Amino acid sequence: MQTTSPQEAATDMQTANQKKKSALEQAGGAKGVVYSALPALVFVIANNVGGLKVGTLAALLVACGIAVQRVMRRESIQPALGGVFGVAIAAGISWYTGSAKDFFLVGIWASLVGAVAFILSVVLRWPLAGLIWNSTTGKGTVWRADKRSRIYYDIATLVLAAIFGARFAVQHYLYQADEVGSLGFAKIAMGYPLLAVGFLAVAWAVRASDKRLKAVGLLPARRT
């Protein structure tokens, strides 16, 4: 019976923790979850209190303030810069059209594009969950040589498609109903919380696929 030595187990655990930490840092950390929600929340509140111009300016100031804070603390600013860029586009569209609900327009249609892209990738037998994960981790396309592994990634990709599709359906309905406050709440509630479900699905697919590929000899088995 094959066993793993305590030293190797400790090494594997340390490596896994480092990967998790790296992924969390790339996402902006725990603060990134809060920071991503603040501009939309501030926009809704400020728009209700002072109108559209106040709302857009307040959202931009908050996004810029977050970026400045990260720079001063020498933290990763990539998520903050992306947030500033996204808020600037949303605010610009809203300001141009004169409609507060248009602040959420880009995100709504981006969700539809995401859902279609995920579904199309499954139809073309290149599920994005597998393609993106294995490309970024340097495993290439060996997973496509095994039908069962492709199915695992198909399932994960379809979960992501369902999440993006649900975002579009709910937020587009609220957009048509001119429910600006509810749009802000939906954007926050259907953001990272739902995305976390998608990440769990991808993590399951990765684990199941790697186990399968090692069993059939397409990936090297763990040293024992």
C-alpha positions as CSV (number, residue, x, y, z in Angstrom):
1,M,0.0,0.0,0.0
2,Q,1.4,3.4,-1.0
3,T,1.8,6.0,1.6
4,T,3.0,9.6,1.8
5,S,5.7,10.5,4.2
6,P,5.1,13.3,6.8
7,Q,7.7,15.5,5.1
8,E,6.0,15.2,1.7
9,A,2.6,15.8,3.2
10,A,3.9,18.9,4.9
11,T,5.4,20.1,1.7
12,D,2.2,19.5,-0.2
13,M,0.2,21.4,2.5
14,Q,2.6,24.3,2.4
15,T,2.5,24.5,-1.4
16,A,-1.4,24.4,-1.3
17,N,-1.4,27.2,1.2
18,Q,0.9,29.3,-0.9
19,K,-1.3,28.8,-4.0
20,K,-4.4,29.8,-2.0
21,K,-2.7,32.8,-0.6
22,S,-1.5,33.8,-4.1
23,A,-5.0,33.4,-5.6
24,L,-6.5,35.5,-2.7
25,E,-3.9,38.2,-3.2
26,Q,-4.6,38.3,-6.9
27,A,-8.3,38.8,-6.2
28,G,-7.4,41.7,-3.9
29,G,-7.7,39.8,-0.6
30,A,-10.6,39.9,1.8
31,K,-10.5,43.7,1.5
32,G,-11.0,43.4,-2.2
33,V,-14.4,41.9,-1.7
34,V,-15.4,44.9,0.4
35,Y,-13.7,47.4,-1.9
36,S,-15.5,46.0,-5.0
37,A,-18.9,46.6,-3.4
38,L,-18.3,50.1,-2.0
39,P,-18.5,52.2,-5.3
40,A,-21.9,50.7,-6.2
41,L,-23.2,51.1,-2.6
42,V,-22.0,54.7,-2.4
43,F,-23.5,55.4,-5.8
44,V,-27.0,54.2,-4.8
45,I,-27.0,56.1,-1.5
46,A,-25.5,59.3,-2.9
47,N,-27.9,59.2,-5.9
48,N,-30.9,58.9,-3.6
49,V,-29.6,61.8,-1.5
50,G,-28.2,64.3,-4.0
51,G,-29.0,63.1,-7.5
52,L,-27.2,61.6,-10.4
53,K,-24.2,63.9,-10.5
54,V,-23.5,63.5,-6.8
55,G,-23.9,59.8,-7.1
56,T,-21.4,59.4,-10.0
57,L,-18.9,61.7,-8.4
58,A,-19.1,60.0,-5.1
59,A,-18.6,56.6,-6.7
60,L,-15.6,57.8,-8.5
61,L,-14.1,59.4,-5.4
62,V,-14.5,56.2,-3.5
63,A,-12.9,54.1,-6.2
64,C,-10.0,56.6,-6.4
65,G,-9.7,56.7,-2.6
66,I,-9.4,52.9,-2.5
67,A,-6.6,53.0,-5.1
68,V,-4.7,55.7,-3.2
69,Q,-5.0,53.7,0.0
70,R,-3.6,50.6,-1.6
71,V,-0.7,52.6,-3.0
72,M,0.0,54.1,0.4
73,R,-0.1,50.7,2.1
74,R,2.0,49.1,-0.7
75,E,-0.7,46.6,-1.4
76,S,-1.6,45.1,-4.7
77,I,-3.3,47.9,-6.7
78,Q,-4.3,45.9,-9.7
79,P,-7.9,45.2,-8.4
80,A,-8.2,48.8,-7.3
81,L,-7.1,50.2,-10.7
82,G,-9.6,47.8,-12.4
83,G,-12.3,49.1,-10.1
84,V,-11.5,52.7,-10.9
85,F,-11.6,51.9,-14.6
86,G,-14.8,50.1,-14.3
87,V,-16.5,52.8,-12.2
88,A,-15.2,55.5,-14.5
89,I,-16.9,53.8,-17.5
90,A,-20.1,53.1,-15.6
91,A,-20.2,56.7,-14.3
92,G,-19.5,58.2,-17.7
93,I,-22.3,56.2,-19.4
94,S,-24.7,57.2,-16.6
95,W,-23.7,60.8,-16.8
96,Y,-24.0,60.9,-20.6
97,T,-27.5,59.3,-20.7
98,G,-28.7,61.1,-17.6
99,S,-30.1,57.9,-16.1
100,A,-28.9,56.5,-12.8
101,K,-29.8,52.9,-13.8
102,D,-27.3,53.1,-16.7
103,F,-24.5,53.0,-14.0
104,F,-25.1,49.2,-14.0
105,L,-25.6,48.8,-17.8
106,V,-22.0,47.6,-18.6
107,G,-22.1,45.0,-15.9
108,I,-25.5,43.7,-17.0
109,W,-24.4,43.1,-20.6
110,A,-21.0,41.8,-19.5
111,S,-22.8,39.1,-17.6
112,L,-24.7,38.0,-20.7
113,V,-21.5,37.9,-22.7
114,G,-19.9,35.8,-20.0
115,A,-22.8,33.4,-19.9
116,V,-22.7,33.0,-23.7
117,A,-19.0,32.5,-23.8
118,F,-19.0,29.8,-21.1
119,I,-21.9,27.9,-22.9
120,L,-20.2,28.2,-26.3
121,S,-16.9,26.9,-24.9
122,V,-18.7,23.8,-23.7
123,V,-20.4,23.3,-27.1
124,L,-17.0,23.6,-28.8
125,R,-15.5,21.1,-26.4
126,W,-13.1,23.6,-25.0
127,P,-14.7,24.4,-21.6
128,L,-13.3,27.7,-20.3
129,A,-12.9,26.5,-16.7
130,G,-10.4,23.8,-17.9
131,L,-8.8,26.0,-20.5
132,I,-8.1,28.9,-18.2
133,W,-7.1,26.9,-15.2
134,N,-4.7,24.5,-17.0
135,S,-3.2,27.3,-19.0
136,T,-2.4,29.4,-16.0
137,T,-1.0,26.5,-14.0
138,G,1.2,25.3,-16.9
139,K,-0.6,21.9,-17.4
140,G,-1.4,22.6,-21.0
141,T,-4.2,20.7,-22.7
142,V,-3.5,17.2,-21.5
143,W,-6.9,17.2,-19.7
144,R,-8.6,17.2,-23.1
145,A,-7.2,13.8,-23.9
146,D,-9.5,12.2,-21.3
147,K,-13.3,12.4,-21.8
148,R,-14.2,12.2,-18.1
149,S,-11.9,15.1,-17.3
150,R,-13.6,17.2,-20.0
151,I,-16.9,16.4,-18.4
152,Y,-15.7,17.6,-15.0
153,Y,-14.7,20.9,-16.6
154,D,-17.9,21.0,-18.6
155,I,-19.9,20.9,-15.4
156,A,-17.8,23.6,-13.7
157,T,-18.1,25.8,-16.8
158,L,-21.8,25.4,-16.9
159,V,-22.1,26.4,-13.3
160,L,-20.2,29.6,-14.1
161,A,-22.5,30.1,-17.1
162,A,-25.6,29.7,-14.8
163,I,-24.1,32.3,-12.4
164,F,-23.5,34.8,-15.1
165,G,-26.9,34.0,-16.7
166,A,-28.6,34.6,-13.4
167,R,-26.9,37.9,-12.9
168,F,-28.0,39.0,-16.3
169,A,-31.6,37.9,-15.9
170,V,-32.1,39.4,-12.4
171,Q,-30.3,42.7,-13.1
172,H,-31.8,43.2,-16.5
173,Y,-35.3,42.7,-15.0
174,L,-34.5,45.3,-12.3
175,Y,-33.0,47.6,-15.0
176,Q,-36.2,47.5,-17.1
177,A,-38.2,48.2,-13.9
178,D,-36.0,51.3,-13.1
179,E,-35.2,49.8,-9.7
180,V,-31.9,51.6,-9.1
181,G,-31.6,50.7,-5.4
182,S,-32.4,47.0,-6.0
183,L,-29.9,47.0,-8.9
184,G,-27.2,48.1,-6.5
185,F,-28.2,45.4,-4.0
186,A,-28.3,42.8,-6.7
187,K,-24.9,43.7,-8.0
188,I,-23.3,43.3,-4.6
189,A,-25.3,40.2,-3.6
190,M,-24.7,38.4,-6.9
191,G,-21.0,39.5,-7.1
192,Y,-18.4,37.7,-5.0
193,P,-20.9,35.5,-3.1
194,L,-22.1,33.8,-6.3
195,L,-18.6,33.8,-7.8
196,A,-17.4,31.9,-4.7
197,V,-19.8,29.1,-5.7
198,G,-18.3,29.1,-9.2
199,F,-14.8,28.9,-7.7
200,L,-15.9,25.9,-5.6
201,A,-17.2,24.2,-8.8
202,V,-13.9,24.8,-10.6
203,A,-11.9,23.6,-7.6
204,W,-13.9,20.4,-7.6
205,A,-13.3,19.9,-11.3
206,V,-9.6,20.5,-10.9
207,R,-9.3,18.0,-8.1
208,A,-11.4,15.3,-9.9
209,S,-9.6,15.8,-13.2
210,D,-6.1,15.6,-11.7
211,K,-7.1,12.5,-9.8
212,R,-8.4,10.9,-13.0
213,L,-5.4,11.9,-15.1
214,K,-3.0,10.5,-12.6
215,A,-5.0,7.2,-12.6
216,V,-4.8,6.8,-16.4
217,G,-1.2,7.9,-16.5
218,L,-1.6,11.3,-18.3
219,L,-0.2,13.1,-15.2
220,P,2.6,11.9,-13.1
221,A,1.4,10.3,-9.8
222,R,2.4,11.8,-6.5
223,R,5.7,10.5,-5.3
224,T,5.3,8.0,-2.4
